[in-house]
Amino acid sequence: TAADLEELTRLWRDSGVAATWMPELAAAPVALQVPIDARDPVLLTAHYCVPSAAVWRRLKSSTADIRRAEAIDRGPAAPLGDGAVAVRRWMAQVGAAAEDLATLADWRGEGAAWRAAMAGIMARGEATDRGGLAITGNDLIAAGVVPAGPRLGVTLEALLHAVLEDPARNTRDALLALAARFATSEGAGESV
């Protein structure tokens, strides 16, 4: 492992290796001070090469590394704001890439405020995906709120959006009531 990443990338560019194997390598990336034991090849590549998934495909990496790089590339790199609602929405949007994107922001010295909000969201166990909801599609079907089919997915997505706005709504009773209200108002174009 190289002791100085900036020197290594400069040598790759100067020798022509980057042009052949990593044309995505940024000409002047932001300098990183990442301890050798904390270096993650997927994250380092995402920092230095945009987009990075193409590099992993070219190097015939594992499917897991390629998928991880694709998720990082899709981003967005940060939430639209520092508040908990904006951070929950962002976490829902980027899914499993949230931690990787947050680590990249840390490396660049960015995002301290939203990183704090993210840590709080994670510590409180707030839902940022449908799997984190207090009810499932089967619960909605069993309660007779919505039949199986496309409306079920739409309803669960609406419930997730309601919980992203206000995590206190993430209880079985509150979500069933919201789903029932959504089902009756769906034709009128209202939202939960």
CORDA-V664100 format. One record per pair of residues at least 24 apart in sequence whose C-alpha atoms are under 10 Angstrom apart, sorted by the first residue. I is the first residue (numbers start at 1). GAP is how many residues later the second one is. Records with the same first field share a line. If there is no record, write none. Layout:
I=GAP / GAP
This chain:
1=35 / 36 / 38
2=34
3=31 / 32 / 33
4=27 / 28 / 29 / 30 / 32
5=26 / 27 / 28 / 29 / 31 / 39 / 43
6=24 / 25 / 26 / 27 / 42
9=39
21=34 / 37 / 38
22=26 / 27 / 28 / 30 / 32 / 33 / 34 / 36 / 37
23=26 / 27 / 31 / 32
24=24 / 25 / 26 / 27 / 28 / 30 / 31
25=24 / 25 / 26 / 27 / 30
26=24 / 25
30=77 / 78
31=76 / 77
32=72 / 75 / 76 / 77
33=74 / 75
34=73
40=60
41=24
42=24 / 26 / 27 / 30 / 58
43=25 / 26 / 29 / 57 / 58 / 60 / 61 / 64
44=60 / 63
45=24
46=24 / 26 / 27 / 54 / 55 / 58
47=25 / 54 / 57 / 58 / 60 / 61
49=24
67=30
68=28 / 29 / 32
69=28 / 31
70=27
71=24 / 25 / 26 / 27 / 29 / 30
72=24 / 25 / 26 / 27 / 28 / 29 / 32
73=24 / 28
75=26
76=25
77=24 / 25 / 27 / 28
78=24 / 26 / 27 / 32 / 33 / 36 / 37
79=32 / 35 / 36
80=34
81=30 / 32 / 33
82=29 / 30 / 31 / 32 / 33 / 34 / 35 / 36
83=30 / 31 / 33 / 34 / 35
84=29 / 30 / 32 / 33 / 34 / 36 / 37 / 80 / 81 / 82
85=32 / 36 / 78 / 79 / 80 / 81 / 82
86=28 / 31 / 32 / 78 / 79
87=27 / 28 / 29 / 30 / 31 / 34 / 41 / 77
88=29 / 30 / 33 / 34 / 38 / 39 / 40 / 41 / 73 / 75 / 76 / 77 / 78 / 79
89=39 / 40 / 71 / 72 / 74 / 75 / 76
90=28 / 38 / 74
91=27 / 30 / 36 / 37 / 38 / 73
92=35 / 36 / 37 / 38 / 68 / 69 / 72
93=35 / 36
94=34
95=33 / 34
121=46
124=43
125=42
126=37 / 38 / 40 / 41 / 42 / 44
127=33 / 34 / 36 / 37 / 40 / 43
128=32 / 33 / 35 / 36 / 39
129=27 / 28 / 31 / 32 / 34 / 35
130=26 / 27 / 28 / 29 / 30 / 31 / 33
131=25 / 29
132=28 / 31 / 38
133=26 / 27 / 30 / 34 / 36 / 37 / 38 / 39 / 42
134=29 / 35 / 36 / 37 / 38 / 39 / 40 / 41 / 42
135=24 / 35 / 36 / 37 / 38 / 39 / 40 / 41
136=36 / 39
139=33 / 37
140=35 / 36 / 39 / 40
143=33 / 37
144=32 / 36
145=31 / 32 / 33 / 34 / 35 / 36 / 37 / 38 / 39
146=33 / 34 / 36 / 37
151=32 / 35
152=27 / 31
154=28
155=24 / 25 / 27 / 28 / 31 / 36 / 37
158=24 / 33 / 34
159=32 / 33
161=30 / 31
162=29 / 30
